[in-house]
């Protein structure tokens, strides 16, 4: 089975406990094929170039053991800095978090803002079905048309993840839509790494032939 984990935090985040190397080596021990580092944009601040170069170094260091991707988790409560699209143009992807929160950036405004990003973009910590109901929109079509992938967050803190694992109707909607879906552990401390949950989510997506980003 091909295993990806595209949501991890390091000491570059205010709430991360491990170095990027420790996160990557932990993923190698658990048989992960692709590991994404996605530290908080508001923690890194003006040090984005340093963060980016550090992860590039890790890509080279571990190239013969695992594929490392450089991502960034962007807060949407409130609207993020206008400089981010240009600052992340060479990143592998970015994750916008909590768009279904009532305090988040307006969804229509977000769609216009997303167009400024050259890298891949995904939604983390977001129940897209709930988001669609809130705005009265065909959210799946909008994500597909705007080249936005969805993340299944396995940290245990988000009900939408458990719902998707058992809701065959929603699984079929996502499968037929063709939108990519990623898996993220949201790791902040490797001692709490949820290996079984990561494997289960990856297995489900591959069983349904749902594409990865």
Backbone bond lengths (Angstrom), bond angles and torsions (degrees), N, CA, C in turn:
res aa  C-N    CA-C-N  psi(-1)  N-CA   C-N-CA  omega(-1)  CA-C   N-CA-C  phi
1 X - - - 1.461 - - 1.526 110.74 -
2 X 1.310 115.62 137.68 1.470 121.90 177.93 1.527 107.96 -86.47
3 X 1.329 116.87 122.66 1.464 120.97 -173.08 1.523 111.04 -117.48
4 X 1.331 115.50 125.96 1.462 120.73 176.75 1.526 109.83 -120.84
5 X 1.302 114.82 150.49 1.467 122.56 175.46 1.533 106.40 -144.21
6 X 1.321 116.09 99.75 1.471 120.25 -171.56 1.524 114.48 -103.71
7 X 1.324 117.84 23.72 1.466 119.17 -179.88 1.525 109.10 -144.40
8 X 1.336 115.44 99.61 1.468 121.13 -179.31 1.520 110.70 -143.60
9 X 1.328 115.48 145.91 1.467 121.45 -179.45 1.522 111.00 -115.95
10 X 1.321 115.07 145.50 1.460 122.13 179.23 1.528 109.15 -123.27
11 X 1.316 115.75 -167.47 1.462 120.06 178.95 1.523 112.88 -67.86
12 X 1.332 117.25 -7.89 1.455 119.73 172.87 1.538 110.63 -69.95
13 X 1.332 116.63 -17.60 1.464 121.63 176.92 1.520 109.66 -98.41
14 X 1.317 116.13 149.45 1.475 120.35 -179.90 1.521 112.10 -61.40
15 X 1.347 116.63 -26.38 1.464 120.46 -176.57 1.527 112.70 -110.42
16 X 1.333 117.60 14.15 1.463 120.91 177.90 1.513 111.41 -93.28
17 X 1.335 116.56 143.52 1.467 121.09 -175.30 1.516 114.36 -110.04
18 X 1.335 117.51 -12.27 1.461 120.41 -173.04 1.527 111.75 -122.48
19 X 1.317 115.77 159.89 1.458 120.88 175.40 1.532 108.87 -75.88
20 X 1.324 118.25 162.10 1.460 119.61 174.29 1.530 111.90 -56.41
21 X 1.335 116.86 -39.80 1.461 120.01 179.14 1.524 111.58 -60.97
22 X 1.313 117.42 -40.93 1.470 120.29 179.99 1.526 111.38 -66.55
23 X 1.326 116.87 -39.26 1.465 120.90 177.40 1.532 109.83 -63.60
24 X 1.319 116.92 -44.99 1.461 121.79 -178.14 1.523 111.20 -66.41
25 X 1.324 117.41 -44.67 1.461 120.79 -179.55 1.525 111.15 -66.53
26 X 1.320 117.51 -32.76 1.460 121.05 175.23 1.531 110.30 -64.58
27 X 1.323 116.17 -41.32 1.467 120.63 178.46 1.532 110.42 -64.36
28 X 1.313 117.35 -39.52 1.466 121.25 178.17 1.522 109.88 -61.46
29 X 1.322 117.02 -44.33 1.472 121.03 -179.93 1.521 111.78 -61.59
30 X 1.329 116.69 -29.86 1.465 120.71 -177.59 1.522 113.00 -95.78
31 X 1.312 117.20 11.57 1.452 120.23 173.96 1.515 115.49 74.51
32 X 1.330 117.29 24.60 1.467 121.41 177.82 1.523 109.43 -78.86
33 X 1.327 116.62 138.18 1.461 121.14 -178.49 1.526 112.96 -90.80
34 X 1.341 116.00 -34.79 1.467 121.28 -179.61 1.519 108.93 -132.93
35 X 1.324 116.98 124.87 1.464 121.49 179.01 1.527 109.33 -119.09
36 X 1.313 116.27 130.81 1.455 120.89 177.85 1.517 110.84 -111.31
37 X 1.320 116.52 132.78 1.463 121.99 175.19 1.529 106.94 -97.61
38 X 1.330 116.77 123.78 1.473 120.74 -174.42 1.525 110.10 -135.50
39 X 1.306 116.05 69.74 1.460 118.71 -179.52 1.522 111.59 -72.16
40 X 1.340 115.16 161.74 1.458 121.46 -176.06 1.529 111.72 -70.65
41 X 1.299 115.96 128.37 1.468 121.34 179.49 1.527 111.51 -60.23
42 X 1.330 117.07 -38.26 1.467 119.26 -176.72 1.522 112.26 -75.23
43 X 1.345 117.54 -18.10 1.466 120.69 174.26 1.527 110.80 -80.82
44 X 1.314 116.20 -39.76 1.458 120.94 -176.81 1.520 111.58 -72.82
45 X 1.335 115.52 -40.05 1.458 120.21 177.67 1.517 113.11 59.53
46 X 1.327 116.96 -126.68 1.463 122.12 -177.31 1.528 113.25 -78.32
47 X 1.323 117.25 -0.95 1.464 120.95 -178.83 1.529 113.00 -91.61
48 X 1.322 117.36 18.48 1.465 120.54 -179.71 1.533 112.86 -55.67
49 X 1.334 119.75 -43.19 1.474 118.94 178.97 1.533 112.38 -59.92
50 X 1.332 116.60 -39.30 1.465 120.50 178.79 1.523 110.28 -65.44
51 X 1.323 115.90 -44.32 1.469 121.73 178.16 1.524 110.42 -58.97
52 X 1.323 115.99 -48.10 1.465 121.06 -178.14 1.531 110.70 -60.40
53 X 1.311 117.68 -46.87 1.458 121.04 -178.90 1.522 111.71 -65.36
54 X 1.319 116.56 -34.53 1.467 120.45 178.87 1.522 110.25 -63.64
55 X 1.337 116.20 -45.28 1.464 119.75 -179.28 1.528 110.55 -68.67
56 X 1.339 117.94 -33.04 1.467 120.26 175.95 1.536 109.90 -62.59
57 X 1.317 115.92 -39.48 1.465 120.49 177.13 1.533 109.84 -61.64
58 X 1.324 116.87 -41.50 1.469 121.16 179.46 1.528 111.24 -65.88
59 X 1.318 117.03 -35.34 1.468 120.45 177.08 1.524 110.51 -56.99
60 X 1.317 115.07 -45.61 1.463 120.68 -178.87 1.530 110.85 -69.92
61 X 1.304 116.10 -43.36 1.470 121.39 -176.51 1.519 112.40 -60.54
62 X 1.349 116.43 -37.95 1.466 120.01 -174.25 1.528 113.04 -110.28
63 X 1.316 117.19 16.48 1.468 121.61 -172.84 1.525 113.40 -58.14
64 X 1.335 118.13 -31.30 1.462 120.19 -177.97 1.526 112.60 -88.44
65 X 1.341 116.91 3.09 1.467 120.39 -178.30 1.529 113.74 -121.39
66 X 1.336 116.72 -31.76 1.457 120.50 -175.34 1.529 108.71 -163.88
67 X 1.318 116.23 152.66 1.457 120.45 175.89 1.522 108.62 -89.00
68 X 1.315 116.45 122.91 1.466 122.25 -179.35 1.526 109.09 -106.82
69 X 1.326 116.51 132.52 1.464 121.90 177.72 1.519 110.37 -117.82
70 X 1.312 115.71 147.22 1.466 121.64 179.00 1.516 109.49 -102.46
71 X 1.318 115.81 112.20 1.462 121.84 178.26 1.511 111.25 -121.43
72 X 1.313 115.70 -176.18 1.456 121.44 179.61 1.522 107.93 -154.74
73 X 1.322 116.34 133.41 1.465 120.24 175.68 1.527 108.42 -95.96
74 X 1.328 115.60 122.56 1.458 121.77 -174.76 1.520 110.12 -108.61
75 X 1.311 116.08 123.20 1.454 120.97 177.77 1.522 111.57 -73.11
76 X 1.303 117.13 144.36 1.473 121.51 179.85 1.521 112.17 -118.07
77 X 1.325 116.29 14.08 1.470 121.59 -179.91 1.524 109.28 -127.92
78 X 1.329 121.29 87.17 1.477 127.93 7.27 1.523 111.24 -91.17
79 X 1.336 116.02 -157.25 1.455 121.75 -179.86 1.532 110.28 -58.71
80 X 1.325 117.82 132.67 1.477 121.84 -179.48 1.528 112.43 -71.10
81 X 1.328 117.38 169.43 1.463 121.94 -179.83 1.535 113.20 -61.56
82 X 1.305 117.10 145.40 1.464 122.12 -178.89 1.527 112.41 -69.34
83 X 1.325 117.51 -18.66 1.466 121.35 -176.21 1.528 113.63 -78.01
84 X 1.319 118.27 -11.13 1.465 121.08 -171.85 1.534 115.07 -63.56
85 X 1.335 120.23 -41.25 1.471 118.20 -179.49 1.524 113.05 -54.61
86 X 1.300 116.85 -45.49 1.468 120.36 -179.82 1.534 110.71 -71.01
87 X 1.314 117.26 -38.37 1.460 121.47 -176.86 1.531 112.54 -68.13
88 X 1.331 117.37 -21.58 1.469 120.76 -176.53 1.532 112.78 -112.31
89 X 1.318 117.73 14.76 1.461 119.51 -173.21 1.527 113.37 -62.83
90 X 1.338 118.33 -22.54 1.467 121.13 178.54 1.528 113.00 -100.75
91 X 1.312 117.40 2.65 1.460 121.07 178.49 1.533 109.45 -71.19
92 X 1.317 116.35 159.19 1.466 119.82 177.10 1.523 111.29 -74.30
93 X 1.328 116.33 -34.55 1.467 120.35 179.54 1.527 109.22 -171.04
94 X 1.318 114.82 165.67 1.461 121.61 172.41 1.524 108.29 -130.70
95 X 1.322 116.07 152.33 1.462 122.84 176.59 1.526 109.03 -117.63
96 X 1.320 116.55 122.72 1.461 121.17 174.18 1.523 107.59 -93.79
97 X 1.318 116.54 126.16 1.458 119.00 -173.08 1.530 113.53 -101.26
98 X 1.331 114.34 148.53 1.469 123.37 166.58 1.530 114.73 58.28
99 X 1.316 117.35 41.69 1.468 118.87 179.51 1.525 112.71 -69.92
100 X 1.337 117.55 -14.50 1.463 119.72 177.41 1.522 112.26 -87.45
101 X 1.329 116.73 1.01 1.458 121.60 177.03 1.530 109.34 -78.11
102 X 1.310 117.11 139.19 1.472 120.60 -178.54 1.521 112.54 -65.64
103 X 1.333 117.01 -16.50 1.468 120.67 179.27 1.523 112.34 -90.64
104 X 1.331 116.65 -4.20 1.461 120.62 -175.47 1.517 111.67 -75.10
105 X 1.320 114.82 165.68 1.444 122.40 174.81 1.535 109.71 -54.31
106 X 1.319 117.45 144.30 1.461 121.44 177.53 1.531 109.28 -56.42
107 X 1.321 116.99 137.27 1.455 120.74 -173.37 1.525 112.44 -63.46
108 X 1.319 117.69 -38.56 1.467 120.51 178.62 1.539 110.22 -65.13
109 X 1.323 115.21 -39.48 1.462 119.75 177.48 1.527 110.11 -65.67
110 X 1.319 115.93 -39.75 1.455 120.79 178.36 1.521 111.52 -59.86
111 X 1.340 117.64 -43.29 1.453 120.83 -178.35 1.526 111.62 -60.97
112 X 1.329 116.05 -38.34 1.462 119.37 177.67 1.524 110.59 -69.11
113 X 1.318 116.39 -39.34 1.456 121.93 -179.48 1.527 111.29 -67.38
114 X 1.333 116.82 -38.20 1.459 120.99 -178.80 1.534 110.93 -60.24
115 X 1.337 116.77 -32.74 1.464 120.78 -178.18 1.536 112.49 -61.55
116 X 1.321 116.98 -19.20 1.461 120.94 -178.77 1.527 112.40 -79.51
117 X 1.335 116.85 -15.32 1.459 120.98 -177.47 1.523 110.65 -86.98
118 X 1.322 116.69 131.37 1.457 121.69 179.23 1.519 112.91 -87.31
119 X 1.332 116.99 -23.48 1.458 120.31 -179.33 1.529 110.22 -85.37
120 X 1.322 116.19 172.58 1.459 120.82 176.75 1.528 109.57 -64.45
121 X 1.336 115.88 152.75 1.466 120.25 -178.26 1.520 110.04 -137.15
122 X 1.328 115.19 140.03 1.453 120.50 179.52 1.515 111.68 -136.68
123 X 1.331 115.73 166.48 1.459 122.00 177.63 1.518 109.33 -107.55
124 X 1.320 116.73 122.17 1.460 122.93 177.25 1.522 109.70 -110.23
125 X 1.328 115.82 154.19 1.466 121.01 178.07 1.533 111.57 52.93
126 X 1.309 117.41 37.34 1.464 120.17 -174.77 1.517 110.73 -134.40
127 X 1.326 115.84 124.54 1.463 121.93 172.40 1.526 106.52 -83.43
128 X 1.319 117.47 98.88 1.456 119.96 -174.23 1.527 112.42 -67.51
129 X 1.319 117.63 -27.17 1.464 120.06 177.43 1.534 110.11 -69.46
130 X 1.311 115.76 -41.33 1.459 120.93 176.18 1.524 110.80 -65.15
131 X 1.337 116.34 -39.24 1.463 121.34 179.52 1.525 110.45 -63.71
132 X 1.320 117.00 -41.98 1.451 120.88 179.04 1.514 112.69 -63.70
133 X 1.331 116.46 -40.64 1.464 120.94 178.51 1.521 110.98 -65.31
134 X 1.312 116.01 -38.81 1.465 120.67 -178.63 1.528 111.88 -61.54
135 X 1.336 116.16 -40.28 1.468 120.24 -177.53 1.527 112.99 -97.66
136 X 1.333 116.85 -5.41 1.452 120.20 -178.45 1.518 112.32 66.53
137 X 1.351 115.84 40.45 1.461 121.17 -174.73 1.521 111.61 -121.58
138 X 1.321 115.75 156.13 1.464 121.51 169.53 1.523 106.42 -80.73
139 X 1.318 115.13 84.03 1.455 121.09 -170.78 1.525 112.32 -63.16
140 X 1.324 117.09 -33.94 1.455 120.28 -178.76 1.532 110.41 -63.99
141 X 1.328 116.03 -45.46 1.466 120.34 178.91 1.531 110.95 -62.64
142 X 1.324 115.89 -39.76 1.459 119.89 -179.35 1.531 110.94 -64.94
143 X 1.320 117.13 -42.20 1.465 119.90 178.27 1.525 110.44 -63.62
144 X 1.322 116.52 -41.31 1.465 119.91 179.30 1.529 111.21 -65.46
145 X 1.319 115.90 -44.62 1.472 119.92 -177.82 1.526 112.59 -67.52
146 X 1.346 116.37 -26.26 1.455 120.44 -177.86 1.532 112.73 -104.25
147 X 1.326 116.15 12.34 1.461 121.85 175.70 1.533 111.62 54.16
148 X 1.326 114.88 54.35 1.467 121.71 -179.72 1.522 108.62 -119.85
149 X 1.324 117.07 127.58 1.462 119.43 177.04 1.527 110.67 -95.62
150 X 1.318 115.42 166.98 1.463 122.32 -176.89 1.522 109.23 -116.68
151 X 1.316 116.44 142.38 1.464 120.34 179.21 1.524 111.71 -106.76
152 X 1.337 115.19 133.92 1.464 121.43 167.15 1.520 106.77 -91.65
153 X 1.317 116.65 110.72 1.454 121.51 -177.72 1.519 109.34 -93.33
154 X 1.321 117.07 118.47 1.469 121.67 -172.63 1.525 113.44 -96.67
155 X 1.312 117.80 14.88 1.464 121.07 -174.77 1.526 113.42 -66.64
156 X 1.329 117.32 -17.51 1.454 120.76 -179.41 1.512 114.10 94.74
157 X 1.336 116.54 -0.34 1.460 120.79 -176.95 1.529 113.74 -100.42
158 X 1.338 117.17 0.97 1.462 119.56 -172.97 1.524 110.54 -130.04
159 X 1.333 115.43 117.97 1.463 121.52 -175.23 1.516 111.75 -62.56
160 X 1.336 117.60 -33.13 1.467 119.90 -175.76 1.524 112.15 -59.26
161 X 1.328 117.07 -29.09 1.470 120.68 178.95 1.521 110.23 -65.46
162 X 1.318 117.14 -49.88 1.462 121.09 179.65 1.519 111.19 -64.38
163 X 1.310 116.73 -37.66 1.456 121.40 178.56 1.526 110.80 -60.80
164 X 1.331 115.98 -44.78 1.459 119.57 -178.00 1.525 111.57 -66.36
165 X 1.323 117.44 -33.78 1.461 120.66 -179.18 1.527 112.38 -62.50
166 X 1.331 117.58 -27.73 1.468 121.31 -174.23 1.523 113.42 -115.74
167 X 1.333 118.01 -7.91 1.457 121.45 -175.79 1.536 109.95 -96.09
168 X 1.311 115.53 96.85 1.464 120.22 -176.15 1.524 112.27 -65.30
169 X 1.322 117.24 -29.97 1.460 120.11 178.89 1.526 110.68 -64.88
170 X 1.324 116.74 -46.21 1.466 120.38 178.93 1.528 111.00 -67.42
171 X 1.320 116.44 -37.21 1.461 120.11 177.09 1.524 110.36 -59.14
172 X 1.338 116.48 -43.03 1.452 120.86 -178.83 1.525 111.65 -67.70
173 X 1.333 116.39 -37.21 1.470 120.60 178.01 1.522 110.37 -60.97
174 X 1.327 116.43 -45.82 1.461 120.87 -179.88 1.527 110.67 -67.28
175 X 1.328 116.32 -41.21 1.465 120.44 179.99 1.524 110.75 -60.45
176 X 1.325 116.82 -47.05 1.461 120.90 -176.99 1.531 112.23 -71.31
177 X 1.323 116.50 -25.30 1.462 120.28 -178.04 1.523 112.81 -71.82
178 X 1.334 115.57 -32.08 1.452 119.99 -178.21 1.521 114.66 82.54
179 X 1.352 118.13 2.30 1.459 118.14 179.29 1.528 110.21 -71.23
180 X 1.320 117.94 140.64 1.466 120.65 178.68 1.528 111.07 -69.65
181 X 1.307 115.65 149.52 1.466 122.09 177.28 1.522 108.62 -132.17
182 X 1.324 115.99 130.19 1.460 120.90 177.93 1.520 109.97 -103.80
183 X 1.318 115.49 169.00 1.459 122.41 176.23 1.518 107.86 -121.73
184 X 1.330 116.44 134.31 1.457 120.24 179.69 1.508 111.97 -138.03
185 X 1.324 116.76 133.05 1.467 121.05 179.90 1.514 112.42 -83.22
186 X 1.345 116.79 -20.39 1.464 121.45 -175.79 1.528 110.76 56.82
187 X 1.321 114.70 41.69 1.463 120.27 -177.43 1.528 111.27 -70.47
188 X 1.340 115.03 132.40 1.459 122.06 173.71 1.534 110.71 -118.56
189 X 1.346 115.09 -16.37 1.463 120.89 -175.02 1.525 106.53 -152.63
190 X 1.318 118.43 114.78 1.457 120.83 -169.99 1.523 114.38 -63.24
191 X 1.321 118.43 -21.33 1.460 120.07 178.57 1.526 111.46 -65.86
192 X 1.332 116.32 -17.67 1.466 120.53 -179.31 1.531 111.87 -106.75
193 X 1.322 117.30 18.38 1.467 121.19 -176.65 1.527 110.73 -60.86
194 X 1.320 116.06 129.71 1.465 122.28 -174.58 1.535 110.22 -98.92
195 X 1.312 115.83 77.30 1.464 122.23 -175.37 1.531 111.63 -61.57
196 X 1.327 117.95 -46.59 1.462 121.01 -176.60 1.523 111.68 -61.61
197 X 1.331 116.37 -40.45 1.459 120.22 -179.06 1.528 111.21 -67.30
198 X 1.341 116.15 -39.49 1.465 120.65 178.30 1.525 110.33 -62.42
199 X 1.317 116.34 -45.42 1.462 120.50 179.94 1.527 110.94 -64.72
200 X 1.314 116.62 -42.20 1.464 120.12 -178.01 1.520 111.49 -61.98
201 X 1.329 116.73 -44.41 1.466 120.57 -179.24 1.529 110.95 -66.15
202 X 1.332 117.23 -42.19 1.460 120.47 177.97 1.530 111.32 -64.38
203 X 1.305 116.87 -40.97 1.461 120.99 178.74 1.524 111.07 -61.80
204 X 1.318 117.21 -42.47 1.464 121.23 -179.39 1.521 110.93 -63.03
205 X 1.324 117.14 -47.13 1.455 120.89 -178.65 1.528 111.26 -62.11
206 X 1.325 115.97 -40.17 1.463 118.93 179.80 1.526 111.90 -71.74
207 X 1.319 116.34 -34.26 1.462 120.26 176.46 1.519 111.01 -63.45
208 X 1.332 116.56 -37.65 1.467 122.10 -179.04 1.533 112.58 -85.99
209 X 1.328 115.97 -3.31 1.481 121.16 -176.67 1.524 111.70 59.50
210 X 1.316 116.37 37.17 1.460 121.77 175.23 1.528 107.73 -86.05
211 X 1.323 118.08 125.18 1.468 120.54 -174.56 1.530 113.66 -70.62
212 X 1.321 115.11 149.13 1.466 121.43 171.69 1.525 108.49 -83.51
213 X 1.321 117.65 160.82 1.467 120.28 178.36 1.528 112.46 -59.90
